[in-house]
């Protein structure tokens, strides 16, 4: 089983914003790194 840790700059997406979205979450767009994009495609939600 793989585990993933995502990081974002607080000015781009704060912890308060994440908590406000709750279980619904939010689409993560703007990923320009191809390897990161491929890892995100492998994930199961």
Phi and psi in radians as a Rosetta constraint file:
Dihedral C 1 N 2 CA 2 C 2 CIRCULARHARMONIC -1.668 0.35
Dihedral N 2 CA 2 C 2 N 3 CIRCULARHARMONIC 2.567 0.35
Dihedral C 2 N 3 CA 3 C 3 CIRCULARHARMONIC -2.082 0.35
Dihedral N 3 CA 3 C 3 N 4 CIRCULARHARMONIC 2.508 0.35
Dihedral C 3 N 4 CA 4 C 4 CIRCULARHARMONIC -2.173 0.35
Dihedral N 4 CA 4 C 4 N 5 CIRCULARHARMONIC 2.430 0.35
Dihedral C 4 N 5 CA 5 C 5 CIRCULARHARMONIC -2.118 0.35
Dihedral N 5 CA 5 C 5 N 6 CIRCULARHARMONIC 2.124 0.35
Dihedral C 5 N 6 CA 6 C 6 CIRCULARHARMONIC -1.832 0.35
Dihedral N 6 CA 6 C 6 N 7 CIRCULARHARMONIC 2.517 0.35
Dihedral C 6 N 7 CA 7 C 7 CIRCULARHARMONIC -2.281 0.35
Dihedral N 7 CA 7 C 7 N 8 CIRCULARHARMONIC 2.464 0.35
Dihedral C 7 N 8 CA 8 C 8 CIRCULARHARMONIC -2.485 0.35
Dihedral N 8 CA 8 C 8 N 9 CIRCULARHARMONIC 2.637 0.35
Dihedral C 8 N 9 CA 9 C 9 CIRCULARHARMONIC -1.208 0.35
Dihedral N 9 CA 9 C 9 N 10 CIRCULARHARMONIC 2.424 0.35
Dihedral C 9 N 10 CA 10 C 10 CIRCULARHARMONIC -1.002 0.35
Dihedral N 10 CA 10 C 10 N 11 CIRCULARHARMONIC -0.508 0.35
Dihedral C 10 N 11 CA 11 C 11 CIRCULARHARMONIC -1.281 0.35
Dihedral N 11 CA 11 C 11 N 12 CIRCULARHARMONIC -0.379 0.35
Dihedral C 11 N 12 CA 12 C 12 CIRCULARHARMONIC -1.590 0.35
Dihedral N 12 CA 12 C 12 N 13 CIRCULARHARMONIC -0.656 0.35
Dihedral C 12 N 13 CA 13 C 13 CIRCULARHARMONIC -2.778 0.35
Dihedral N 13 CA 13 C 13 N 14 CIRCULARHARMONIC 1.905 0.35
Dihedral C 13 N 14 CA 14 C 14 CIRCULARHARMONIC -1.550 0.35
Dihedral N 14 CA 14 C 14 N 15 CIRCULARHARMONIC 2.867 0.35
Dihedral C 14 N 15 CA 15 C 15 CIRCULARHARMONIC -1.092 0.35
Dihedral N 15 CA 15 C 15 N 16 CIRCULARHARMONIC -0.652 0.35
Dihedral C 15 N 16 CA 16 C 16 CIRCULARHARMONIC -1.068 0.35
Dihedral N 16 CA 16 C 16 N 17 CIRCULARHARMONIC -0.679 0.35
Dihedral C 16 N 17 CA 17 C 17 CIRCULARHARMONIC -1.141 0.35
Dihedral N 17 CA 17 C 17 N 18 CIRCULARHARMONIC -0.697 0.35
Dihedral C 17 N 18 CA 18 C 18 CIRCULARHARMONIC -1.103 0.35
Dihedral N 18 CA 18 C 18 N 19 CIRCULARHARMONIC -0.793 0.35
Dihedral C 18 N 19 CA 19 C 19 CIRCULARHARMONIC -1.100 0.35
Dihedral N 19 CA 19 C 19 N 20 CIRCULARHARMONIC -0.679 0.35
Dihedral C 19 N 20 CA 20 C 20 CIRCULARHARMONIC -1.126 0.35
Dihedral N 20 CA 20 C 20 N 21 CIRCULARHARMONIC -0.534 0.35
Dihedral C 20 N 21 CA 21 C 21 CIRCULARHARMONIC -1.290 0.35
Dihedral N 21 CA 21 C 21 N 22 CIRCULARHARMONIC -0.442 0.35
Dihedral C 21 N 22 CA 22 C 22 CIRCULARHARMONIC 1.109 0.35
Dihedral N 22 CA 22 C 22 N 23 CIRCULARHARMONIC -2.588 0.35
Dihedral C 22 N 23 CA 23 C 23 CIRCULARHARMONIC -1.229 0.35
Dihedral N 23 CA 23 C 23 N 24 CIRCULARHARMONIC -0.372 0.35
Dihedral C 23 N 24 CA 24 C 24 CIRCULARHARMONIC -1.147 0.35
Dihedral N 24 CA 24 C 24 N 25 CIRCULARHARMONIC -0.582 0.35
Dihedral C 24 N 25 CA 25 C 25 CIRCULARHARMONIC 1.257 0.35
Dihedral N 25 CA 25 C 25 N 26 CIRCULARHARMONIC -2.899 0.35
Dihedral C 25 N 26 CA 26 C 26 CIRCULARHARMONIC -2.672 0.35
Dihedral N 26 CA 26 C 26 N 27 CIRCULARHARMONIC 2.483 0.35
Dihedral C 26 N 27 CA 27 C 27 CIRCULARHARMONIC -1.146 0.35
Dihedral N 27 CA 27 C 27 N 28 CIRCULARHARMONIC 2.364 0.35
Dihedral C 27 N 28 CA 28 C 28 CIRCULARHARMONIC -1.744 0.35
Dihedral N 28 CA 28 C 28 N 29 CIRCULARHARMONIC 1.903 0.35
Dihedral C 28 N 29 CA 29 C 29 CIRCULARHARMONIC -2.033 0.35
Dihedral N 29 CA 29 C 29 N 30 CIRCULARHARMONIC 3.007 0.35
Dihedral C 29 N 30 CA 30 C 30 CIRCULARHARMONIC 1.458 0.35
Dihedral N 30 CA 30 C 30 N 31 CIRCULARHARMONIC 0.286 0.35
Dihedral C 30 N 31 CA 31 C 31 CIRCULARHARMONIC -1.373 0.35
Dihedral N 31 CA 31 C 31 N 32 CIRCULARHARMONIC 2.034 0.35
Dihedral C 31 N 32 CA 32 C 32 CIRCULARHARMONIC -1.776 0.35
Dihedral N 32 CA 32 C 32 N 33 CIRCULARHARMONIC -0.238 0.35
Dihedral C 32 N 33 CA 33 C 33 CIRCULARHARMONIC -1.459 0.35
Dihedral N 33 CA 33 C 33 N 34 CIRCULARHARMONIC 2.122 0.35
Dihedral C 33 N 34 CA 34 C 34 CIRCULARHARMONIC -1.118 0.35
Dihedral N 34 CA 34 C 34 N 35 CIRCULARHARMONIC -0.694 0.35
Dihedral C 34 N 35 CA 35 C 35 CIRCULARHARMONIC -1.149 0.35
Dihedral N 35 CA 35 C 35 N 36 CIRCULARHARMONIC -0.732 0.35
Dihedral C 35 N 36 CA 36 C 36 CIRCULARHARMONIC -1.098 0.35
Dihedral N 36 CA 36 C 36 N 37 CIRCULARHARMONIC -0.729 0.35
Dihedral C 36 N 37 CA 37 C 37 CIRCULARHARMONIC -1.054 0.35
Dihedral N 37 CA 37 C 37 N 38 CIRCULARHARMONIC -0.753 0.35
Dihedral C 37 N 38 CA 38 C 38 CIRCULARHARMONIC -1.152 0.35
Dihedral N 38 CA 38 C 38 N 39 CIRCULARHARMONIC -0.677 0.35
Dihedral C 38 N 39 CA 39 C 39 CIRCULARHARMONIC -1.089 0.35
Dihedral N 39 CA 39 C 39 N 40 CIRCULARHARMONIC -0.715 0.35
Dihedral C 39 N 40 CA 40 C 40 CIRCULARHARMONIC -1.117 0.35
Dihedral N 40 CA 40 C 40 N 41 CIRCULARHARMONIC -0.592 0.35
Dihedral C 40 N 41 CA 41 C 41 CIRCULARHARMONIC -1.193 0.35
Dihedral N 41 CA 41 C 41 N 42 CIRCULARHARMONIC -0.493 0.35
Dihedral C 41 N 42 CA 42 C 42 CIRCULARHARMONIC -1.332 0.35
Dihedral N 42 CA 42 C 42 N 43 CIRCULARHARMONIC -0.301 0.35
Dihedral C 42 N 43 CA 43 C 43 CIRCULARHARMONIC -1.243 0.35
Dihedral N 43 CA 43 C 43 N 44 CIRCULARHARMONIC 2.604 0.35
Dihedral C 43 N 44 CA 44 C 44 CIRCULARHARMONIC -1.913 0.35
Dihedral N 44 CA 44 C 44 N 45 CIRCULARHARMONIC 2.415 0.35
